[in-house]
């Protein structure tokens, strides 16, 4: 994958291999090369863009409800099950 595309394998042991490090150093023209630290930062800080309409609203709903669950006195399992059902119902609209 490292030699045939610009993608990175999901397996960390492949990305951290000596062969991968050599490819990173060679494949970055005009710079000092990419190293494991750069790759690790990109993988750790990467954010997936929302994939569906209403994503932000669902995230706000989930965040608010999770905060209520954390600060509340009800059973966590029951509260999480209710939240899951509420989010699924919201997504079905």
Order of alpha helices (4+ residues) and beta strands (2+ residues): alpha-alpha-alpha-alpha-alpha
